[in-house]
């Protein structure tokens, strides 16, 4: 049985969008599943990549903590130094 299309409902906007399940989407879905399976089987969590538009609205932001991985190209140590410095400055003010 082939399902030709599906729909996504955007709750906040009360809008429904139809998605055609064409060959390209099916191939991309299978590739994504394979990639996800490989990540899972490797036992390694890929680093979080911060994307302001997506991350700032995500409910998992505090768990994912993409800022700790790369802040303007810097790594965890630099992030922690900046965070500590900021908190110390707030305490002095």
N, CA, C and O atoms as a GROMACS GRO file, in nm:
protein
  372
    1UNK      N    1   0.085  -0.118   0.000
    1UNK     CA    2   0.000   0.000   0.000
    1UNK      C    3   0.089   0.124   0.000
    1UNK      O    4   0.179   0.135   0.084
    2UNK      N    5   0.067   0.214  -0.090
    2UNK     CA    6   0.143   0.337  -0.100
    2UNK      C    7   0.058   0.454  -0.051
    2UNK      O    8  -0.058   0.470  -0.092
    3UNK      N    9   0.116   0.534   0.036
    3UNK     CA   10   0.047   0.653   0.086
    3UNK      C   11   0.102   0.772   0.006
    3UNK      O   12   0.220   0.803   0.017
    4UNK      N   13   0.018   0.838  -0.074
    4UNK     CA   14   0.067   0.944  -0.163
    4UNK      C   15   0.097   1.077  -0.094
    4UNK      O   16   0.182   1.152  -0.142
    5UNK      N   17   0.030   1.107   0.018
    5UNK     CA   18   0.055   1.235   0.085
    5UNK      C   19   0.011   1.228   0.230
    5UNK      O   20  -0.060   1.137   0.273
    6UNK      N   21   0.056   1.328   0.305
    6UNK     CA   22   0.018   1.341   0.445
    6UNK      C   23  -0.003   1.488   0.475
    6UNK      O   24   0.013   1.573   0.387
    7UNK      N   25  -0.039   1.518   0.599
    7UNK     CA   26  -0.062   1.656   0.637
    7UNK      C   27   0.007   1.686   0.769
    7UNK      O   28   0.015   1.601   0.858
    8UNK      N   29   0.055   1.810   0.780
    8UNK     CA   30   0.114   1.860   0.904
    8UNK      C   31   0.021   1.971   0.952
    8UNK      O   32  -0.017   2.060   0.877
    9UNK      N   33  -0.015   1.962   1.081
    9UNK     CA   34  -0.102   2.063   1.139
    9UNK      C   35  -0.020   2.150   1.234
    9UNK      O   36   0.041   2.100   1.328
   10UNK      N   37  -0.020   2.281   1.210
   10UNK     CA   38   0.050   2.377   1.294
   10UNK      C   39  -0.050   2.433   1.394
   10UNK      O   40  -0.135   2.515   1.359
   11UNK      N   41  -0.039   2.388   1.519
   11UNK     CA   42  -0.137   2.420   1.621
   11UNK      C   43  -0.149   2.569   1.648
   11UNK      O   44  -0.260   2.623   1.650
   12UNK      N   45  -0.036   2.637   1.668
   12UNK     CA   46  -0.041   2.780   1.702
   12UNK      C   47  -0.104   2.862   1.590
   12UNK      O   48  -0.173   2.961   1.617
   13UNK      N   49  -0.083   2.824   1.469
   13UNK     CA   50  -0.134   2.901   1.354
   13UNK      C   51  -0.266   2.847   1.302
   13UNK      O   52  -0.327   2.907   1.214
   14UNK      N   53  -0.311   2.734   1.356
   14UNK     CA   54  -0.436   2.668   1.312
   14UNK      C   55  -0.434   2.652   1.160
   14UNK      O   56  -0.527   2.692   1.089
   15UNK      N   57  -0.325   2.594   1.112
   15UNK     CA   58  -0.305   2.580   0.968
   15UNK      C   59  -0.258   2.439   0.938
   15UNK      O   60  -0.178   2.381   1.011
   16UNK      N   61  -0.309   2.384   0.830
   16UNK     CA   62  -0.274   2.250   0.787
   16UNK      C   63  -0.204   2.259   0.650
   16UNK      O   64  -0.248   2.333   0.562
   17UNK      N   65  -0.095   2.182   0.636
   17UNK     CA   66  -0.020   2.183   0.511
   17UNK      C   67  -0.008   2.040   0.459
   17UNK      O   68   0.026   1.948   0.534
   18UNK      N   69  -0.037   2.022   0.332
   18UNK     CA   70  -0.024   1.890   0.270
   18UNK      C   71   0.119   1.869   0.223
   18UNK      O   72   0.182   1.959   0.170
   19UNK      N   73   0.168   1.747   0.243
   19UNK     CA   74   0.303   1.709   0.202
   19UNK      C   75   0.292   1.589   0.108
   19UNK      O   76   0.232   1.487   0.142
   20UNK      N   77   0.348   1.603  -0.011
   20UNK     CA   78   0.348   1.494  -0.108
   20UNK      C   79   0.463   1.399  -0.076
   20UNK      O   80   0.578   1.441  -0.064
   21UNK      N   81   0.432   1.271  -0.061
   21UNK     CA   82   0.534   1.170  -0.033
   21UNK      C   83   0.590   1.117  -0.165
   21UNK      O   84   0.563   1.004  -0.206
   22UNK      N   85   0.670   1.202  -0.229
   22UNK     CA   86   0.727   1.164  -0.358
   22UNK      C   87   0.855   1.082  -0.339
   22UNK      O   88   0.899   1.059  -0.226
   23UNK      N   89   0.913   1.040  -0.449
   23UNK     CA   90   1.034   0.957  -0.445
   23UNK      C   91   1.149   1.026  -0.374
   23UNK      O   92   1.221   0.963  -0.298
   24UNK      N   93   1.166   1.155  -0.399
   24UNK     CA   94   1.275   1.231  -0.337
   24UNK      C   95   1.259   1.236  -0.185
   24UNK      O   96   1.357   1.215  -0.112
   25UNK      N   97   1.138   1.262  -0.136
   25UNK     CA   98   1.116   1.267   0.008
   25UNK      C   99   1.136   1.130   0.072
   25UNK      O  100   1.192   1.120   0.181
   26UNK      N  101   1.091   1.026   0.004
   26UNK     CA  102   1.109   0.891   0.057
   26UNK      C  103   1.258   0.855   0.066
   26UNK      O  104   1.301   0.796   0.164
   27UNK      N  105   1.336   0.892  -0.036
   27UNK     CA  106   1.480   0.865  -0.036
   27UNK      C  107   1.549   0.943   0.077
   27UNK      O  108   1.635   0.890   0.146
   28UNK      N  109   1.511   1.069   0.094
   28UNK     CA  110   1.568   1.152   0.200
   28UNK      C  111   1.533   1.096   0.338
   28UNK      O  112   1.615   1.098   0.430
   29UNK      N  113   1.411   1.045   0.353
   29UNK     CA  114   1.368   0.986   0.479
   29UNK      C  115   1.449   0.860   0.511
   29UNK      O  116   1.493   0.842   0.624
   30UNK      N  117   1.469   0.776   0.412
   30UNK     CA  118   1.548   0.654   0.433
   30UNK      C  119   1.693   0.689   0.467
   30UNK      O  120   1.753   0.626   0.554
   31UNK      N  121   1.749   0.790   0.399
   31UNK     CA  122   1.886   0.833   0.428
   31UNK      C  123   1.897   0.887   0.571
   31UNK      O  124   1.995   0.862   0.640
   32UNK      N  125   1.796   0.961   0.614
   32UNK     CA  126   1.795   1.016   0.750
   32UNK      C  127   1.785   0.904   0.853
   32UNK      O  128   1.853   0.909   0.956
   33UNK      N  129   1.703   0.806   0.827
   33UNK     CA  130   1.692   0.690   0.916
   33UNK      C  131   1.826   0.617   0.926
   33UNK      O  132   1.870   0.582   1.035
   34UNK      N  133   1.890   0.594   0.813
   34UNK     CA  134   2.020   0.527   0.811
   34UNK      C  135   2.125   0.607   0.890
   34UNK      O  136   2.201   0.551   0.968
   35UNK      N  137   2.126   0.738   0.868
   35UNK     CA  138   2.221   0.825   0.938
   35UNK      C  139   2.196   0.822   1.088
   35UNK      O  140   2.290   0.813   1.168
   36UNK      N  141   2.070   0.829   1.128
   36UNK     CA  142   2.033   0.825   1.269
   36UNK      C  143   2.073   0.691   1.331
   36UNK      O  144   2.123   0.687   1.444
   37UNK      N  145   2.050   0.584   1.259
   37UNK     CA  146   2.088   0.451   1.307
   37UNK      C  147   2.240   0.442   1.327
   37UNK      O  148   2.287   0.386   1.426
   38UNK      N  149   2.316   0.497   1.233
   38UNK     CA  150   2.463   0.496   1.245
   38UNK      C  151   2.510   0.576   1.366
   38UNK      O  152   2.600   0.532   1.437
   39UNK      N  153   2.448   0.691   1.390
   39UNK     CA  154   2.483   0.771   1.508
   39UNK      C  155   2.454   0.692   1.635
   39UNK      O  156   2.537   0.687   1.725
   40UNK      N  157   2.336   0.631   1.641
   40UNK     CA  158   2.297   0.554   1.759
   40UNK      C  159   2.394   0.438   1.783
   40UNK      O  160   2.438   0.416   1.896
   41UNK      N  161   2.426   0.366   1.678
   41UNK     CA  162   2.514   0.250   1.691
   41UNK      C  163   2.657   0.288   1.727
   41UNK      O  164   2.730   0.208   1.786
   42UNK      N  165   2.698   0.410   1.692
   42UNK     CA  166   2.835   0.454   1.725
   42UNK      C  167   2.849   0.485   1.874
   42UNK      O  168   2.960   0.483   1.927
   43UNK      N  169   2.737   0.513   1.941
   43UNK     CA  170   2.742   0.546   2.083
   43UNK      C  171   2.793   0.687   2.110
   43UNK      O  172   2.816   0.722   2.226
   44UNK      N  173   2.811   0.767   2.007
   44UNK     CA  174   2.862   0.904   2.021
   44UNK      C  175   2.749   1.004   1.994
   44UNK      O  176   2.678   0.992   1.894
   45UNK      N  177   2.734   1.099   2.082
   45UNK     CA  178   2.635   1.205   2.061
   45UNK      C  179   2.700   1.314   1.978
   45UNK      O  180   2.805   1.367   2.018
   46UNK      N  181   2.642   1.350   1.866
   46UNK     CA  182   2.702   1.456   1.785
   46UNK      C  183   2.693   1.590   1.858
   46UNK      O  184   2.600   1.610   1.937
   47UNK      N  185   2.786   1.681   1.835
   47UNK     CA  186   2.782   1.810   1.903
   47UNK      C  187   2.660   1.891   1.860
   47UNK      O  188   2.616   1.885   1.745
   48UNK      N  189   2.607   1.966   1.955
   48UNK     CA  190   2.494   2.054   1.925
   48UNK      C  191   2.544   2.172   1.843
   48UNK      O  192   2.653   2.224   1.868
   49UNK      N  193   2.467   2.214   1.747
   49UNK     CA  194   2.500   2.329   1.665
   49UNK      C  195   2.393   2.434   1.690
   49UNK      O  196   2.275   2.409   1.665
   50UNK      N  197   2.432   2.551   1.739
   50UNK     CA  198   2.337   2.656   1.772
   50UNK      C  199   2.288   2.727   1.647
   50UNK      O  200   2.367   2.774   1.565
   51UNK      N  201   2.157   2.735   1.635
   51UNK     CA  202   2.092   2.808   1.527
   51UNK      C  203   1.987   2.895   1.595
   51UNK      O  204   1.881   2.845   1.635
   52UNK      N  205   2.015   3.024   1.608
   52UNK     CA  206   1.929   3.116   1.684
   52UNK      C  207   1.782   3.102   1.648
   52UNK      O  208   1.696   3.095   1.737
   53UNK      N  209   1.752   3.100   1.521
   53UNK     CA  210   1.613   3.095   1.476
   53UNK      C  211   1.541   2.970   1.528
   53UNK      O  212   1.424   2.976   1.567
   54UNK      N  213   1.610   2.858   1.528
   54UNK     CA  214   1.549   2.733   1.573
   54UNK      C  215   1.566   2.712   1.723
   54UNK      O  216   1.470   2.678   1.792
   55UNK      N  217   1.687   2.732   1.772
   55UNK     CA  218   1.719   2.696   1.911
   55UNK      C  219   1.646   2.780   2.014
   55UNK      O  220   1.598   2.727   2.114
   56UNK      N  221   1.636   2.910   1.992
   56UNK     CA  222   1.576   2.997   2.093
   56UNK      C  223   1.428   2.967   2.117
   56UNK      O  224   1.374   3.006   2.220
   57UNK      N  225   1.364   2.899   2.025
   57UNK     CA  226   1.222   2.865   2.039
   57UNK      C  227   1.201   2.719   2.080
   57UNK      O  228   1.088   2.674   2.095
   58UNK      N  229   1.311   2.645   2.099
   58UNK     CA  230   1.303   2.502   2.126
   58UNK      C  231   1.284   2.476   2.276
   58UNK      O  232   1.351   2.538   2.359
   59UNK      N  233   1.195   2.385   2.309
   59UNK     CA  234   1.171   2.350   2.449
   59UNK      C  235   1.287   2.272   2.510
   59UNK      O  236   1.292   2.257   2.632
   60UNK      N  237   1.378   2.221   2.430
   60UNK     CA  238   1.491   2.142   2.480
   60UNK      C  239   1.621   2.223   2.492
   60UNK      O  240   1.727   2.166   2.516
   61UNK      N  241   1.612   2.354   2.474
   61UNK     CA  242   1.732   2.439   2.475
   61UNK      C  243   1.815   2.420   2.601
   61UNK      O  244   1.938   2.411   2.593
   62UNK      N  245   1.751   2.414   2.719
   62UNK     CA  246   1.825   2.400   2.845
   62UNK      C  247   1.890   2.263   2.859
   62UNK      O  248   1.990   2.249   2.931
   63UNK      N  249   1.836   2.163   2.794
   63UNK     CA  250   1.893   2.029   2.800
   63UNK      C  251   2.005   2.014   2.696
   63UNK      O  252   2.111   1.958   2.726
   64UNK      N  253   1.981   2.062   2.577
   64UNK     CA  254   2.076   2.049   2.466
   64UNK      C  255   2.200   2.137   2.488
   64UNK      O  256   2.312   2.094   2.463
   65UNK      N  257   2.178   2.259   2.536
   65UNK     CA  258   2.283   2.356   2.563
   65UNK      C  259   2.379   2.375   2.445
   65UNK      O  260   2.499   2.354   2.460
   66UNK      N  261   2.329   2.414   2.330
   66UNK     CA  262   2.418   2.430   2.215
   66UNK      C  263   2.524   2.537   2.234
   66UNK      O  264   2.628   2.534   2.169
   67UNK      N  265   2.499   2.633   2.324
   67UNK     CA  266   2.598   2.738   2.349
   67UNK      C  267   2.725   2.681   2.411
   67UNK      O  268   2.832   2.739   2.395
   68UNK      N  269   2.715   2.570   2.483
   68UNK     CA  270   2.833   2.516   2.549
   68UNK      C  271   2.928   2.450   2.451
   68UNK      O  272   3.046   2.434   2.482
   69UNK      N  273   2.880   2.413   2.335
   69UNK     CA  274   2.966   2.347   2.237
   69UNK      C  275   3.043   2.447   2.153
   69UNK      O  276   3.164   2.434   2.136
   70UNK      N  277   2.976   2.545   2.102
   70UNK     CA  278   3.042   2.644   2.017
   70UNK      C  279   2.975   2.779   2.036
   70UNK      O  280   2.857   2.796   2.005
   71UNK      N  281   3.049   2.872   2.087
   71UNK     CA  282   3.000   3.009   2.099
   71UNK      C  283   3.092   3.094   2.013
   71UNK      O  284   3.208   3.117   2.049
   72UNK      N  285   3.042   3.140   1.903
   72UNK     CA  286   3.123   3.218   1.809
   72UNK      C  287   3.254   3.146   1.774
   72UNK      O  288   3.359   3.209   1.762
   73UNK      N  289   3.245   3.015   1.757
   73UNK     CA  290   3.362   2.938   1.719
   73UNK      C  291   3.448   2.891   1.835
   73UNK      O  292   3.545   2.819   1.814
   74UNK      N  293   3.414   2.930   1.958
   74UNK     CA  294   3.493   2.890   2.074
   74UNK      C  295   3.434   2.762   2.135
   74UNK      O  296   3.321   2.724   2.106
   75UNK      N  297   3.512   2.698   2.220
   75UNK     CA  298   3.471   2.572   2.279
   75UNK      C  299   3.426   2.590   2.423
   75UNK      O  300   3.416   2.702   2.472
   76UNK      N  301   3.400   2.482   2.488
   76UNK     CA  302   3.343   2.480   2.622
   76UNK      C  303   3.422   2.566   2.720
   76UNK      O  304   3.362   2.643   2.795
   77UNK      N  305   3.553   2.555   2.722
   77UNK     CA  306   3.635   2.631   2.816
   77UNK      C  307   3.608   2.781   2.804
   77UNK      O  308   3.589   2.850   2.904
   78UNK      N  309   3.605   2.828   2.681
   78UNK     CA  310   3.582   2.971   2.657
   78UNK      C  311   3.442   3.011   2.702
   78UNK      O  312   3.423   3.118   2.761
   79UNK      N  313   3.345   2.926   2.676
   79UNK     CA  314   3.207   2.953   2.718
   79UNK      C  315   3.201   2.964   2.870
   79UNK      O  316   3.141   3.058   2.923
   80UNK      N  317   3.263   2.869   2.940
   80UNK     CA  318   3.260   2.870   3.087
   80UNK      C  319   3.332   2.992   3.142
   80UNK      O  320   3.284   3.053   3.238
   81UNK      N  321   3.444   3.030   3.085
   81UNK     CA  322   3.515   3.149   3.130
   81UNK      C  323   3.427   3.273   3.116
   81UNK      O  324   3.419   3.355   3.208
   82UNK      N  325   3.362   3.286   3.004
   82UNK     CA  326   3.273   3.400   2.982
   82UNK      C  327   3.156   3.398   3.078
   82UNK      O  328   3.116   3.502   3.131
   83UNK      N  329   3.100   3.282   3.101
   83UNK     CA  330   2.986   3.267   3.190
   83UNK      C  331   3.025   3.304   3.334
   83UNK      O  332   2.952   3.376   3.402
   84UNK      N  333   3.139   3.254   3.380
   84UNK     CA  334   3.187   3.285   3.516
   84UNK      C  335   3.218   3.434   3.528
   84UNK      O  336   3.181   3.498   3.627
   85UNK      N  337   3.285   3.488   3.429
   85UNK     CA  338   3.318   3.631   3.430
   85UNK      C  339   3.191   3.715   3.438
   85UNK      O  340   3.186   3.812   3.513
   86UNK      N  341   3.091   3.679   3.362
   86UNK     CA  342   2.964   3.753   3.361
   86UNK      C  343   2.898   3.747   3.499
   86UNK      O  344   2.851   3.849   3.550
   87UNK      N  345   2.895   3.628   3.560
   87UNK     CA  346   2.834   3.614   3.691
   87UNK      C  347   2.910   3.690   3.798
   87UNK      O  348   2.849   3.750   3.886
   88UNK      N  349   3.042   3.688   3.791
   88UNK     CA  350   3.122   3.763   3.887
   88UNK      C  351   3.097   3.912   3.873
   88UNK      O  352   3.086   3.984   3.973
   89UNK      N  353   3.088   3.959   3.751
   89UNK     CA  354   3.062   4.101   3.726
   89UNK      C  355   2.926   4.142   3.782
   89UNK      O  356   2.912   4.249   3.839
   90UNK      N  357   2.825   4.054   3.765
   90UNK     CA  358   2.692   4.082   3.818
   90UNK      C  359   2.694   4.090   3.970
   90UNK      O  360   2.625   4.172   4.030
   91UNK      N  361   2.775   4.002   4.035
   91UNK     CA  362   2.786   4.002   4.180
   91UNK      C  363   2.853   4.130   4.230
   91UNK      O  364   2.818   4.180   4.337
   92UNK      N  365   2.948   4.182   4.153
   92UNK     CA  366   3.018   4.305   4.193
   92UNK      C  367   2.931   4.428   4.173
   92UNK      O  368   2.945   4.528   4.244
   93UNK      N  369   2.842   4.422   4.077
   93UNK     CA  370   2.754   4.538   4.049
   93UNK      C  371   2.644   4.542   4.149
   93UNK      O  372   2.559   4.631   4.143
   0.00000   0.00000   0.00000
